[in-house]
Amino acid sequence: MKDVNDIFFFVQARMGSTRVPGKMLRPFAGTTLMDIIIRKILISTIIPKDNFYLSIYEPELKEVAMQYAANIFDRSYKSAHAEGVLTDLYEWYDKVDYKYAIKVNGCSPFLTIETIDKFVKRYIEMDGDGLFGVIKKKNYFWDKNHKLITPWPEGYQFMNTKAVEETFEAANCLYAGRIDKIKDGIWMGDFQKEGDVELFEVNEEEVLDIDYEWQFQLYETLYSKKFGGL
């Protein structure tokens, strides 16, 4: 059992996306992705407001954060443009006074606060240090050499996704781990070691992650229809 006050809750954002420039503050269904994620976290029934930080670099992002009186970790230019080095990306690892960290993806506007709170609750209750959001899949997959890696369902001579074995895909929306492991290049845990990172199943409808321009446009339309642009 963990103490919620030992957890650093954070959203890490930047304006320098090369695939969807400025996506965090671009108009999105009458609001912005930045506003959506801040408002969502602030209504959580579990996350202490004092433990919630926005790890951001650009002044325009900080302006939005200040409108909500949200805590800001002053992210560096190097972190906002980090590639491959964990301690560069999560440079706060030796500067914040917490034992654990939970990251919420600010580019998944359909992720509900109910799911976020369930993830937090599970992390508090579990004994392990690593928890990762995933999507359950029942489908066929091949490797780079076009070799089928999904076990073929016994008794079937044709493809049947209802009978195929379950697999799990990274949801890229919720992450949790020990902060002191980051210095060793470990975030959440060792995925090659059985049981080192627990998987947390998330509804696929909630994890529509905006990485490309077509996704921004499509998801904005879907969001407007579902939430009325609010």
N, C-alpha and C positions, 0 to 999 in steps of 0.2 A: 504494500500500500504506500503510495506516494503522497506527499503534501502538495496540494495545488499551488501553494505559495513558493514552492521550490522550482516552478516551471516558468521559463521565459517563453511567452507567446509572441510570435512575430510574423509579420508579412514583409517580405522583401520585394521591393519594386524599383524599377528604373524607367527612364524615358528613352533609353538608347536601343530599343529593340530594332534589329535590322530588318526583320520580316514584317513587323507591323509597327512602324515608327510612332512613338508617342501614344501607344495604345491605352496606357493607364488613365490619360486625361482627355482622350478623344471623346466627343459626344457619343454616348451609347444609350439608346432608348430613353432619352430625356435626362440622363445622368452620366456618370463615368464609372469605369471599373474600380477606380480608387474610392469613390464615394460608396459604392456598393459594398466593398469588403470592409471598410471602416464601420459603416452603420451596422453591418451584420455582426461583427465581433462585439460591438458595444452593447448589443441587446442580449448577449450570452448570459445564461443563468449560472454558469460555472466559472468562466474565465474572469479572474480579478482584473479590473480595469488598470490597476497600477502595474500589472505584469505584462500588459499588451504594448508592444512597440512596433513602429513602422521603421524598418531599416531602409533608409532612402538617402539619395545623394542630391538630386536636382532641387533647386529652390522652389520651383512650381509645385512639386510634390509636397514639400515641407509646408507650403502655404495652405494646402488642402488639409494636411494633418493638423495644423494649428487651429483651423476652423472648428475641429472637433475636440480640441484640447487633448489630442492623442499624444502619447509619448513618442519621441523620435530618437532613433539611434542614428547619429550623423555618419552615414556611410561615405566611404572615400571613393574617389574616381577609380582607383585601382580595383576596388571591390565591385563597383558597378559594371566593370568591363572584364571581370575575372574569367579566366578560361582554365579549367582543369585542376586548380589548386584549392582545396577545401578551406584552408585557413585564410586565403585571400577572399573567397566568396563569403564566408561567414566570419569576417574579421572581428566580430563582437565576442568570439568564443572565450577570449581571455580578458574581456572588459566588462562583462556583466556578472552580477553576483547571484547566479542561479545554478542549480545542479542539472536540470533537464531543459530541453527546448522542444517546442511544438511549432512547426511551420504550417501556415495555411496559404495556399496558392491564391493570389489576388486576381488571377486571370481565369478563374472558373466561376462565372457569375451565377450559375444555377446551383452551386453548392449551398445547401441550407444550413442555417445555424443549428437546427436540430441534429443534423449529421455531425457537424463540428463538435457539438457538446457531447454527443455519444462517443466520439473518438477520444475526447479529453477524459471522459468518465472511464472509458476502458483503460486508457493509459494509466490513470491514477490507481485503478484496481489491480492491474497486472503486476507480476513480480519482475518481469524482464525490463530491459532498458530501451528496446527498439520496437516501434510500431509504425506500420506503413499502409496507407490506403491503396486498395486494389479493386479491380473489376472482375467479377466472375465471368468466364467465357466458356461456351460449349461450341467449339468449332474445330476445324482442321488447320494445322499449321505446318509449314515447311521451313527448313533451314536455308542458308545461303546457297547450298549445293542442290537445292530442290529435293531434299530428302524429307519424307514425311516424318515429323517428330511427334505427332499426336497418336497415341495408341488407337489402333483401329478397333471399334467396338465388336466384341465377340458375338458371332451369330448373324452378322450383317454383311451382305455382299455389295451394298450400296451405301453412300454417305447418308448419315442420319445424325443431325446435330443434337437431337434429343437423347440419343444413346451414347454419344461420345463422352469420354472422360472430361471432367472439369479441369480447366486451367485458369490461371489468374494473370491479369495484365496490370501493369503499373497505372494507377489512376492519376498520379502526379498532382495530387491536391492536398494530401495530409501526410505529415511526416513527424516523427518524434524520436528523440534519442538523448543520450547523455552528452552534455557539453564538453566534459573533459576528454572525451575520445576524439574530438575534432582535431586536436593538436597532432594526433597520430594518423590523420587522414581517414578517420572512420566516422561516418554519419549514419546513424540508426543502428548499425551493427554489421556483422559479416553475413551476407546473403548466401554464401557458400557453406555456412555452418548451420546445420539443421536446428531450427528453434531459436536462433540468435535474434531474429527479427520476426515478430508476430505480424500476420497479415490481417488487415481490417477491411472487410468487404463494404464497398460503397456502391450505391445505385448508379448505374451507368448514365442515367439521365442527368445526374448532378455534376458529372465530371467533364463537361464539354469545355475543353481547355483552348483558349485562343492563342494560337501560335502563328496563324497565317491570315492574310487579308480576307480570303474567302470565308474563313471561320468568323472573323469579326463581323462581317456583313450579315452572314446567315444567323449567327447567334443573337445579334441585335434584334433581328426580326422576330425570332422565337421568343426572346426575352420580353419584347414589347407586347406580344400576344398573350404571354403567360401572366405578366405582372402589370400590364397596362402602362408600361414605360415609367413606372414609379421606382 
